[in-house]
């Protein structure tokens, strides 16, 4: 065999080996994907079959697109026959709480929802709870706190001692308030109070509508105080004392939900940002970020204090 023929066959063998390698890679990947899909489907993977969805709402509530996406996934998934919402939250912004409430009411048009309250589900956390069809709490759960608050620091005395003055040009005395750098005027406080009162009327109206309370019964629970789960049950703020298992029992008692459906948790997938991802999670968990971000501008809070 001459050199030219030998090189020709050698080059063909090399091409065949390369193509065989990549065929093997693609076949292997295809097998793994197929096995994964079949395993999830045949093994009862809940996303591929009827299931009860579970979403966990924790911490201070803000206008959160990731939480909203998880709830919207539940709403649009026909295989999700019901939703269990676990809540451990002291409250949050009125906008964030409103967004959760409205999404839950949309879900409720298609499938039943039950909420399970943890250690604390107050103010904005309670707004989320009344967005569901049935509320379960532990006997010692802290809930209620039906009210609205806005807070900001006043550092004017400290600035005076340091000889620092803030120069501000405003179109009116109300513009740009509240501010930690100047004393609030009676006119500004009146404007802030009107804002609080309007949001409080909205919150109170939700409780009246969703819990069927009015008159003295509503007045007794809507003054900002918190209640244990046992008191909340007596006052009509919740429906039952219990936990997660009681939520599944309640759902299975409904004609629209089959017995013994698997529960699938819809995880909230927040992205890490390198080193600062874990640091941010730690600060968020310990409340530091909320305290810092709360000073970046006026926000209405419906939060347990």
C-alpha positions in Angstrom: 0.0 0.0 0.0 1.5 3.3 -1.1 1.8 6.3 1.3 -1.1 8.2 -0.4 -3.5 5.3 0.1 -2.3 4.7 3.7 -2.9 8.4 4.5 -6.4 8.2 2.9 -7.5 5.3 5.1 -5.9 6.7 8.2 -7.8 10.0 7.7 -11.1 8.0 7.3 -10.5 6.1 10.5 -9.9 9.3 12.4 -13.1 10.8 11.1 -15.0 7.7 11.9 -13.7 7.7 15.5 -14.6 11.4 16.0 -18.1 10.9 14.6 -18.6 7.7 16.7 -17.5 9.6 19.8 -20.1 12.4 19.3 -22.8 9.9 18.3 -22.1 8.2 21.6 -22.3 11.4 23.5 -25.6 12.4 22.0 -27.1 8.9 22.4 -26.1 8.9 26.1 -27.6 12.3 26.7 -30.8 11.3 24.9 -31.0 8.2 27.1 -30.6 10.2 30.3 -33.2 12.7 29.3 -35.6 10.0 28.3 -35.1 8.1 31.5 -35.6 11.3 33.5 -38.8 12.0 31.8 -40.1 8.5 32.0 -39.0 8.2 35.6 -40.8 11.4 36.6 -43.9 10.4 34.7 -44.1 6.7 35.6 -42.8 7.3 39.1 -45.6 9.7 39.9 -43.6 12.9 39.5 -46.3 15.4 40.5 -45.5 18.0 37.8 -46.5 15.4 35.2 -49.6 14.3 37.0 -52.3 15.6 39.3 -50.9 17.0 42.5 -51.4 19.5 45.3 -49.1 22.5 44.9 -47.2 24.0 47.8 -45.7 27.5 48.0 -43.8 28.7 51.1 -44.1 32.4 51.9 -41.5 33.5 54.4 -40.0 36.8 55.7 -41.0 40.3 55.0 -43.3 40.7 52.0 -42.2 42.9 49.2 -43.5 43.2 45.6 -41.7 40.0 44.5 -41.8 38.9 40.9 -40.2 35.5 41.7 -42.9 34.7 44.3 -45.6 35.9 41.8 -44.1 33.7 39.1 -44.3 30.6 41.4 -47.9 31.4 42.2 -48.7 32.1 38.5 -47.2 28.7 37.7 -49.6 27.1 40.1 -52.5 29.1 38.6 -51.7 28.0 35.0 -50.8 24.3 35.7 -54.0 22.3 35.2 -52.3 19.4 37.0 -52.2 21.4 40.2 -55.6 20.6 41.7 -55.2 22.7 44.8 -52.7 25.0 46.6 -51.3 24.9 50.1 -49.7 28.2 51.1 -47.5 28.1 54.2 -47.0 31.6 55.7 -44.3 32.7 58.2 -44.2 36.5 57.8 -44.5 39.5 60.2 -45.9 41.5 57.3 -44.5 43.8 54.6 -45.3 46.6 52.2 -48.9 47.2 51.3 -48.1 46.9 47.6 -46.3 43.5 48.1 -49.2 42.2 50.2 -51.8 43.5 47.8 -49.9 41.7 44.9 -49.9 38.4 46.8 -53.6 38.8 47.7 -54.7 39.5 44.2 -52.7 36.6 42.7 -54.2 34.2 45.3 -57.8 35.3 44.5 -57.1 34.6 40.8 -55.8 31.1 41.7 -58.9 30.6 43.8 -61.1 31.0 40.8 -59.7 27.8 39.4 -58.7 25.7 42.4 -59.1 25.7 46.2 -56.4 27.2 48.4 -55.7 26.6 52.0 -53.1 28.6 54.1 -51.2 27.2 57.0 -49.8 29.9 59.4 -46.5 29.3 61.1 -45.0 31.1 64.1 -46.1 34.6 62.8 -48.5 35.5 60.0 -49.5 39.1 60.9 -50.4 42.2 59.0 -49.2 41.7 55.4 -48.9 38.0 56.3 -52.5 38.0 57.3 -53.5 39.8 54.1 -52.0 36.8 52.3 -53.9 34.4 54.5 -57.3 36.0 53.8 -56.5 35.6 50.1 -57.0 31.9 50.6 -60.2 29.9 51.0 -59.4 28.3 54.4 -57.0 29.4 57.1 -55.3 27.0 59.5 -53.0 28.1 62.3 -51.3 26.7 65.4 -52.8 27.5 68.7 -49.8 29.8 69.5 -49.4 31.3 66.0 -49.2 35.1 66.2 -51.6 36.7 63.7 -53.8 39.7 63.2 -52.1 43.1 63.5 -54.7 44.6 61.1 -53.3 48.1 60.5 -50.8 50.2 58.5 -47.7 52.0 59.6 -45.0 54.3 58.2 -41.8 55.0 60.0 -38.7 57.0 59.4 -35.9 58.3 61.6 -35.6 61.9 62.8 -31.9 62.8 62.9 -32.4 66.6 63.0 -31.2 67.0 66.6 -28.0 65.1 65.9 -27.3 67.2 62.7 -27.8 70.4 64.8 -25.2 69.2 67.3 -22.8 68.4 64.5 -23.4 71.8 62.9 -24.9 70.2 59.7 -27.8 71.8 57.9 -29.7 70.5 55.0 -30.6 72.9 52.2 -33.7 72.0 50.4 -35.7 73.8 47.7 -39.2 72.4 47.4 -42.4 73.3 45.5 -44.4 72.9 48.7 -43.9 72.1 52.4 -45.4 68.7 51.8 -43.2 67.7 48.8 -40.4 65.2 49.7 -41.8 64.1 53.0 -41.4 62.4 55.3 -37.6 63.0 55.6 -35.2 62.2 58.4 -33.4 65.5 57.8 -36.2 67.9 58.8 -39.0 68.1 61.4 -42.4 67.2 60.0 -44.9 70.1 59.8 -48.5 69.7 60.8 -49.5 69.9 57.1 -47.1 67.1 56.2 -48.2 64.9 59.1 -51.9 65.4 58.0 -51.0 64.3 54.5 -49.1 61.3 55.8 -52.0 60.4 58.1 -54.5 60.6 55.2 -52.3 58.2 53.3 -52.2 55.8 56.2 -56.0 56.0 56.8 -56.8 55.3 53.1 -54.6 52.1 53.1 -56.0 51.1 56.5 -59.6 51.3 55.1 -58.5 49.1 52.3 -57.0 46.5 54.7 -60.1 46.7 56.9 -62.4 46.2 53.9 -60.5 43.1 52.9 -61.0 41.6 56.4 -64.7 42.6 56.3 -65.2 41.0 52.9 -63.2 37.8 53.3 -64.0 37.0 56.9 -67.6 38.2 57.0 -67.0 40.5 60.0 -68.7 43.9 60.6 -69.6 46.3 63.3 -68.2 45.6 66.8 -66.8 42.2 65.7 -64.7 44.0 63.1 -63.7 46.9 65.4 -62.5 44.4 68.0 -60.0 42.8 65.7 -59.0 45.7 63.4 -57.2 48.0 65.9 -53.7 46.7 65.2 -53.4 44.2 68.0 -52.1 40.7 67.5 -53.8 37.4 68.5 -52.8 33.9 69.2 -54.3 31.2 66.9 -56.8 30.2 69.6 -58.1 33.8 70.0 -58.1 34.3 66.2 -60.3 31.3 65.9 -62.8 32.6 68.5 -62.8 36.0 66.8 -63.4 34.6 63.3 -60.0 35.5 61.8 -59.1 31.9 61.0 -61.0 28.6 60.4 -59.1 25.9 62.3 -56.3 25.0 64.6 -53.8 22.6 63.1 -50.8 22.2 60.7 -49.8 21.1 57.3 -51.3 17.6 57.5 -54.7 19.2 58.4 -54.5 21.2 55.2 -54.3 18.1 53.1 -57.2 16.5 55.0 -59.3 19.7 54.4 -58.5 19.6 50.7 -59.3 15.9 50.4 -62.7 16.6 51.9 -63.5 18.7 48.9 -65.2 17.1 45.8 -62.7 18.8 43.5 -59.6 17.2 45.0 -58.8 13.5 44.9 -57.5 11.7 47.9 -53.8 11.0 48.4 -52.5 13.3 45.7 -48.8 14.0 46.0 -47.7 17.4 47.2 -45.3 19.3 45.0 -43.4 22.3 46.3 -42.9 25.1 43.9 -39.6 26.5 44.9 -38.8 30.2 44.8 -35.6 30.3 42.7 -33.6 33.3 43.7 -30.2 33.8 42.0 -27.0 34.0 43.9 -24.6 36.8 43.0 -21.1 35.3 43.7 -19.9 35.9 47.2 -22.5 38.4 47.9 -25.3 36.0 47.3 -24.8 34.0 50.6 -24.1 37.3 52.4 -27.2 38.9 51.1 -29.3 35.8 52.1 -27.8 36.0 55.6 -28.6 39.7 55.9 -32.1 39.2 54.5 -32.8 36.3 56.9 -31.7 38.4 59.9 -33.6 41.4 58.9 -30.7 43.7 58.2 -31.5 44.5 54.6 -35.1 45.3 55.5 -34.0 47.8 58.1 -31.6 49.4 55.6 -33.9 49.4 52.6 -36.7 50.7 54.7 -34.9 54.0 55.0 -34.4 54.5 51.2 -37.8 56.2 50.8 -41.3 56.3 52.3 -43.1 53.1 52.1 -46.4 52.0 53.6 -45.9 49.0 55.8 -48.5 46.6 57.0 -46.2 44.9 59.5 -46.3 43.6 63.0 -44.3 45.7 65.4 
